[in-house]
Amino acid sequence: MGHPLSKLKKRSRHKSRFNRNTGSTISVSSRSSADESDGITSPKDNLFRFYENRRFYGDSICMPNDDEECDRLHLQHFLYKHVWHGNFFSPIEKILNNSTDEKTVHVLDVGCAAASWVFDMATTFPSANFTGVDISPHQPFQIKPFNVTFVTANVMDGLPFQNNSFDFIHQRLLFSSYKTSQWNFVINELVRILKPGGYLELVELDPMVKDVGPATLRVFEAACQLLINYDTDRYTCYKLKKYLMEQGQLENISYEERQLRYGNNYGRLGQVAVEHHLALMQSLKPELLKIICIPSDEYDELIKNAENELFELNSYSVITRAWARKKFH
């Protein structure tokens, strides 16, 4: 079997690469609401709001909560997996492979969203137990692997797990979910539920794409202003190692940066990276229109211009990763 990215249909350079009807380039069967047979009650309709046939949950910096967004998140997962050549850097593969009924390895994904990382890991390591936690019910419950459990919770309320519960904790792309002042609490809470000797791994993104054209710059400057408006930190990705070092209970702290390149000069990966970012721009449309202050149709035209720029220019995003082990004493 080839890499999941290779299954995406190639498109002509002269045609729009963003499907206005689906908002994505990949079709994944998914459900945003929970199945009551799984013991989790479906969310009430009054928790959602709608904009241009997209469904949103809550009123924070909020991405859509619908099948189209699930598709984008699945695509994002495989892009990141390709860039990093794997799902984790912590030295835990042997532990995951050696999980047994007598000594089960427990893994937590914080902010699991559409559960792309959890499902990928759970099928790769079927003897380990995986838990996905998210503030929003966004997971395809009906197709989840047998070794996956979902929990709806807010990290800022304290996670509903006992101390020293997990062997590995993974968190990715939550820089827009936490206020700048909340990061120390978040790290402390994750370390609290991490077992001594277990690993914590964080992955974040610099939201400002580098070396872009004027249309792309306008969109992502608005996105960065949105982060400022909500008191979140666009530079979080560069502070991960600092946060881990300051926590005090972590050792063997490591940090690495990678670049996600966009456009035709970087083959199929570069093309898919553009398609993902077009979907992201559409997901952010309701929030960004408040900042850019243009009509909806002008925003769509702006995205078309950004598409052309991203395919022609050598733009890139910076993605960072930090991981560390919890001390035994």
C-alpha positions in Angstrom: 0.0 0.0 0.0 1.2 3.5 -0.8 1.3 6.5 1.5 -2.2 8.0 2.1 -1.2 11.2 0.4 -0.5 9.3 -2.8 -4.2 8.3 -3.0 -5.4 11.9 -3.5 -6.4 12.6 -7.0 -4.0 14.7 -9.0 -5.6 17.8 -10.4 -4.7 20.1 -13.3 -2.7 23.1 -12.4 -5.2 25.4 -14.3 -8.2 24.2 -12.3 -9.1 25.3 -8.8 -7.7 22.9 -6.3 -10.3 23.7 -3.6 -13.7 22.0 -3.9 -16.2 24.7 -2.7 -18.8 22.0 -2.0 -16.8 19.7 0.2 -14.1 22.1 1.5 -11.5 19.3 1.2 -9.6 17.1 -1.2 -10.0 13.9 0.6 -13.2 11.9 1.4 -13.3 10.2 4.8 -16.5 8.7 6.3 -17.0 10.3 9.7 -19.5 11.5 12.2 -19.2 14.5 14.4 -21.7 13.4 17.0 -21.4 10.6 19.5 -23.3 7.3 19.3 -25.4 6.7 22.4 -24.6 3.0 22.1 -21.1 3.9 23.1 -22.3 5.3 26.4 -21.9 9.0 25.3 -24.8 11.2 24.8 -25.0 13.1 21.5 -24.6 16.9 21.9 -27.7 19.1 21.9 -28.4 21.2 18.8 -28.3 24.4 20.8 -24.6 24.0 21.4 -23.9 24.6 17.7 -24.1 27.6 15.5 -24.1 27.6 11.7 -22.5 29.8 9.0 -22.7 29.2 5.2 -23.8 25.6 5.8 -20.8 24.9 8.2 -21.5 23.8 11.8 -19.5 25.3 14.7 -19.4 24.3 18.3 -19.1 26.9 21.1 -17.9 30.4 20.8 -14.2 30.4 21.3 -11.6 30.5 18.4 -13.5 27.9 16.8 -13.0 25.7 13.8 -16.1 24.0 12.3 -17.4 20.8 13.9 -18.7 18.9 10.8 -17.6 16.2 8.4 -15.8 18.7 6.2 -13.6 19.7 9.0 -13.0 16.1 9.9 -11.7 15.6 6.3 -9.3 18.5 6.7 -8.0 17.2 10.0 -7.4 13.8 8.5 -5.5 15.3 5.7 -3.5 17.5 8.1 -2.6 14.4 10.1 -1.1 12.6 7.1 0.8 15.8 6.0 2.4 16.1 9.5 3.1 12.4 9.6 4.9 12.7 6.2 6.9 15.7 7.3 8.1 14.0 10.5 8.3 10.5 9.0 6.2 9.2 11.9 3.7 9.9 14.6 6.1 10.5 17.5 9.7 11.1 18.4 9.7 9.9 22.0 11.5 6.5 22.5 8.4 4.6 23.2 8.0 2.2 20.3 9.3 -0.8 22.3 7.0 0.0 25.2 4.0 0.2 22.9 4.8 -3.1 21.2 5.3 -4.8 24.5 1.9 -3.9 26.0 0.2 -6.9 27.5 -3.1 -7.6 29.4 -1.1 -7.9 32.6 0.8 -4.6 32.0 -1.2 -2.5 29.5 0.4 0.6 28.1 -1.9 3.7 28.3 -1.7 6.5 25.8 -3.5 9.9 25.9 -4.1 12.3 23.0 -5.0 15.7 24.2 -7.2 17.7 21.8 -7.8 14.7 19.7 -10.3 16.5 17.4 -11.3 14.0 14.6 -9.1 11.3 16.2 -6.8 11.0 13.2 -3.6 10.5 15.3 -5.4 8.2 17.8 -6.9 5.9 15.1 -3.5 5.7 13.3 -1.7 4.9 16.5 -4.3 2.4 17.8 -4.2 0.4 14.6 -0.4 0.4 14.6 -0.2 -0.7 18.2 -3.3 -2.8 18.9 -2.1 -4.1 22.3 -1.9 -0.6 23.8 -4.9 1.4 25.1 -5.6 4.8 23.7 -7.7 7.6 25.0 -8.6 10.7 23.1 -9.8 13.8 25.0 -11.4 16.9 23.5 -13.6 19.7 24.6 -15.8 19.2 21.5 -17.6 16.0 20.4 -15.9 15.7 17.0 -14.9 12.0 16.7 -16.2 9.3 14.4 -17.4 7.0 17.2 -18.9 4.3 14.9 -15.6 3.3 13.3 -13.2 3.6 16.3 -10.8 0.8 16.9 -11.6 -1.5 19.9 -8.7 -0.1 21.9 -9.8 3.5 21.7 -11.9 5.5 24.2 -13.1 9.1 23.9 -13.6 11.5 26.8 -15.2 15.0 26.5 -13.3 17.3 28.8 -11.6 20.7 29.1 -8.0 20.7 30.2 -8.5 24.0 31.9 -11.1 22.4 34.2 -8.6 19.7 35.1 -8.5 16.4 33.3 -10.7 13.6 34.7 -7.8 11.2 35.3 -5.8 10.1 38.3 -2.2 11.0 38.9 0.3 8.9 37.1 -2.2 7.3 34.7 -0.5 7.4 31.3 2.7 6.1 29.8 2.7 8.5 26.9 0.8 11.8 26.4 0.6 13.5 23.0 -0.7 17.0 22.3 -0.7 18.7 18.9 -1.8 22.1 17.6 -3.5 23.6 20.6 -1.7 27.0 20.5 -5.0 28.6 19.6 -6.9 26.8 22.3 -5.0 28.1 25.4 -4.4 31.6 26.5 -0.8 32.6 26.9 -1.1 32.6 30.7 -2.5 29.1 30.7 0.4 27.2 29.3 2.1 26.5 32.7 -1.1 25.1 34.1 -1.6 22.9 31.0 1.9 21.5 31.2 1.6 20.9 35.0 -1.7 19.1 34.4 -0.3 16.8 31.7 2.7 16.0 33.9 0.4 15.2 36.8 -1.3 12.4 34.9 1.9 11.1 33.3 3.6 8.1 34.9 7.1 8.5 36.2 9.3 7.4 33.3 6.6 8.2 30.8 6.9 10.7 27.9 5.1 13.9 27.1 5.3 15.1 23.5 4.0 18.4 22.1 3.7 19.5 18.5 2.9 23.1 17.4 3.0 25.3 14.4 4.0 28.9 13.6 0.7 30.2 12.1 2.4 32.8 9.9 3.4 31.1 6.7 6.8 32.3 5.4 7.8 33.8 2.1 4.2 34.4 0.9 2.5 36.7 -1.6 0.2 39.7 -0.7 -3.1 37.8 -0.7 -1.7 35.0 1.5 -0.1 37.5 3.8 -3.4 39.3 4.2 -5.1 36.2 5.3 -2.5 35.0 7.8 -1.9 38.4 9.2 -5.6 38.4 10.0 -5.3 34.9 11.5 -2.5 36.2 13.8 -4.6 39.2 14.8 -7.3 36.7 15.7 -4.9 34.9 18.0 -4.0 38.2 19.7 -7.7 39.1 20.1 -8.2 35.9 22.1 -5.0 36.4 24.1 -3.3 33.3 22.6 0.3 33.2 21.6 1.3 32.7 17.9 4.9 32.1 19.0 4.0 29.1 21.2 5.8 26.6 18.9 9.1 28.2 19.7 8.5 28.1 23.5 7.8 24.4 23.9 11.2 23.4 25.1 11.2 26.4 27.6 7.8 25.2 29.0 9.1 21.7 29.5 12.3 22.9 31.1 10.5 25.2 33.5 8.1 22.5 34.7 10.7 20.9 37.0 9.6 17.3 36.8 10.8 16.5 33.3 14.2 15.3 32.0 15.8 14.3 28.7 14.1 17.2 27.1 14.5 17.4 23.3 13.3 19.8 20.6 13.2 19.8 16.8 11.9 22.0 14.0 10.7 21.0 10.5 9.4 22.9 7.5 6.3 22.1 5.6 6.8 23.4 2.0 4.0 24.5 -0.3 3.6 24.4 -4.1 4.5 22.7 -7.3 8.2 22.8 -6.6 7.8 20.3 -3.8 5.9 17.6 -5.7 2.7 16.0 -4.5 3.4 16.8 -0.8 3.7 20.5 -1.7 0.4 20.4 -3.7 -1.5 18.7 -0.9 -0.1 21.2 1.6 -1.6 24.0 -0.5 -5.0 22.2 -0.6 -5.0 21.7 3.1 -4.3 25.4 3.7 -7.1 26.4 1.4 -9.4 24.2 3.4 -8.0 25.9 6.6 -8.7 29.3 5.2 -12.3 28.4 4.5 -12.7 26.9 8.0 -11.5 30.2 9.5 -13.7 32.3 7.2 -16.3 33.4 9.7 -13.7 34.6 12.2 -11.4 36.2 9.6 -14.2 38.1 7.9 -14.6 40.0 11.2 -11.0 41.2 11.0 -10.5 41.7 7.2 -13.9 43.4 6.9 -14.7 42.4 3.3 -17.8 40.7 1.8 -18.0 37.0 1.7 -17.4 36.8 -2.1 -14.4 39.1 -1.9 -12.9 36.7 0.7 -13.4 33.8 -1.6 -11.6 35.7 -4.4 -8.8 36.5 -1.9 -8.5 32.7 -1.2 -8.2 32.1 -5.0 -5.4 34.6 -5.2 -3.7 33.0 -2.2 -4.0 29.6 -3.9 -2.1 30.9 -7.0 0.6 32.4 -4.8 1.1 29.2 -2.7 1.4 27.1 -5.8 4.0 29.4 -7.5 6.1 30.7 -4.5 8.4 28.7 -2.3 6.4 29.3 0.9 6.7 27.2 4.0 5.5 26.8 7.5 7.6 26.0 10.6 6.4 23.0 12.7 8.1 22.3 16.0 8.2 19.3 18.4 9.3 18.9 22.0 9.4 15.8 24.1 10.6 14.8 27.6 10.5 12.1 30.2 8.9 12.5 33.6 11.5 12.0 36.4 11.1 9.0 38.7 11.5 11.1 41.8 
